[in-house]
Amino acid sequence: MATDRATGGTTDSGRVEAFSDGVFAIAITLLILEVNVPEAHSGSELWHALGEQWPSYCAYVVSFLVIGVMWVNHHTVFTYIARVDRTLVFLNLLLLLVVAALPFPTALIAENLRQPDASNVAAAVYGSVMVAHAVTFVLFWYYVTRTGHCFDERVDVRAARATRARFSLGLVVYPVTVGLAFVSAALALAVHGALAVYYAFNQTPVPTRDPGSRA
């Protein structure tokens, strides 16, 4: 747990994590607001109207997984961050900017998934937002591992720095989904869902020192 210290231009990380959790919570809640209650005058009409909304259900589930896994990864990293400085606060805000934007491309792809040309554009926009997320997360991780001054004493900073390449995997994968969007929007959305599941079960751990080590 972070301490209440403020030294060398850094402050306790608790407020930053609490603020971030709030942004994640609002973004993930906004997703369901894009799934509308259909109008119908009979049971059969309602079943049909509910079935017609399948793009909204698919977009909701995928984006819920994406934001949920983002939050888990963010929380895991902040478990080892004891203090933040001004630069890290702004990099975290940049990351949250992208998280808060995700309900927009979710609604866009849900609205246009059945339209041949529009669906490709909508899926490309969705993929572009995910590229932006990958970029902001990599910037965040590169900065926090540069000197390790924000980590607590458990972290092996040298080993953490060595994980940069794996943390940067999204910079390769997500641009591919933008290109895939122009082949099949539905397939691109499915790939985003599969990637979210992959990252949920195959996270890069924050390396820690041996309890007896002082290096």
N, C-alpha and C positions, 0 to 999 in steps of 0.2 A: 504494500500500500504506500502511496506517496506521502512524504512528510510535508510539514508546513514551512519549509525553509524557502528563503529567497536570497540567493547569493549569486554574485558574478553575473548579474543581468538575467538570471533565470528565476522563475517562480514555480510554485507547486502545479502539477499537471491536473489536479482534480477538477478544477473549474473548466478546463479545456475539454476534458473527457465528458463531463456532465453536459456541457453545451452541445458537444458532438452527438451524444446519445439522443438529445432532444431533436436535433436535425434529422437523424436517422429515423426516429420514431414518427416524426411528422411526414417524412417522405414516403415511408412504407405504408402509412395510413392513407395518404392521398391516393394511392393506387386503386383502392377499392371504390373510390368515388367515381372512377371512370366506368364502372360496371353499372349500367342503368337498369332500373326496374321497368320491364316492358309493359306496354298497354295491351290488354287482351280482354275479350268479352266472354270467353268460355274457357273451359279447362284445356280443350284441344288447341285452341289458339295460343294459350299461354305456354303450353309445352313447345309449340312450334316457335314462338317468339323467343323463348329461353334458348332453344337450340340454335337459333339464328345468331345469337350473341357469342358463339364459340371463339371468335377472334379476341374478344374482350377477356374471356376466361384464360385463354392461352397467354396473352400478353401480361395479365395480372400475375399468374403463377410464375412465369419466367422472371418478371421484374421483382416479385417478392423474394424469390430465391437469390437474385443478384444483390439486392440491397441487404438481405439478411446475411449473406456471406461476407459482403463488404463490412458490415457491422461487426461480425465475429472476428474478422482479421484485424480491424481497427482496434477492437477491444483487446485482442491478444497482444498487439504491439504496445498499447498503452499500459498493459500490465507491467511492462518492464521500463516504462518511461517515468522517471521520478520527478522531473522538472522540465519546463519548457522555456525557450527564449522567444524573443519577438519574431525572429525569422520562422521558427517552427510553428508559431501560432498562425502566421499568415499562410504558410504552406498547408496547414490543416484546414484553414478557411477555404483555400483554393480547392482542396479535396472535397469539402462539404458542398461547395458550389455545384460540383458535378453530381454529387449524390442527390441534392435537392432538385436538380433539373430532370432526373430520370422519369418522374411521372409524365412529363411532356412527351418524350418519344414513345412512351408506353401507350398513351392515348392516341398518338399519331398512327402507330402501327395497328392498334386495335380497330381504328376507324377505317383503315385503308387496306387491310390484309387481303380482302377479297377483290380489290381493284388491281388488274394486271400491272399497269405502269406505276400507279401511285404506291402500290405495296413495295416495289423495289426502292423507291425514294425513301419511304418511311423506314424501311429496314436499314437502309444506308445511314439515315440520320441516327437511328438507334445504335448502330455499330459505331458511329463517330463519337457519340456520347461515351460509349464504353472505351474507345481509344483515349478520350480525354481523361477518363478515370484512371486508366493504366498510367498515363503520363504523370498525373498529379500524385498518384501513389508512389511511383518510382522516385519522383523529386523529393517527396516526403522521406522515403526510406534512405535515399542517397544522403540527404542532409543529416538525418539523425545518426547514421553510421559513420559520417565523415570524421568526427572527433570522438563521438560517444559521450559527450558531456551531458546529454540529457538522460542517458540510461542510468538505472540504479546499479549497485555494485555486483549484482548477479550476472550481468551480461558480459560475455566474452566479445569485446568490441571488434577485435581482429577477425574472429570467426563470423561475426555478424556482417562485417564488411564483405566477406567472401560470398555471402548469399545474394549479393546485388544482382548477379546474372539471372538467378532463378526468380527473384522478385520482378525482374524486367521481362519475364516471359510474355506478359500481356501485351507488351509493345510489338510483339511479333504476331500473336494470335488474333488480337482484336482487329487490326487492319485487314486481315484475311476475311473477317466476317463482313466488312464493308464491301469488298469485292463480291463475296458470296451473295450479298443482298440483291445484286443485279442478275443473278442466276435464278435464285428462288428465295423470296422473302420469308416464306414459311420455314424453309430449311435453315436460313440464317437465324431466325428466332429460336428454332430448336437447338442450334449449336450454342447459342447464348445460355440456354437452360442447361445443356450438358456441361458447359464450362463452369457454370455456377456449382453444379453438383460435384464436378471434379475438384474445384478449389475448396469445397466444403470438406472433402475427405483427404485431400493431398496438400495440406498447407505447409509452407516453409516455416519451421519453428525458429524462434529467436534463440540463438546459441547462448548457453550459459556456461559459466566457469565451474570447475570442480570446487566443491565447498571448501576444500583445504588450500586452494590456489590463491595466491595474492597478486598474480600478474594481471 
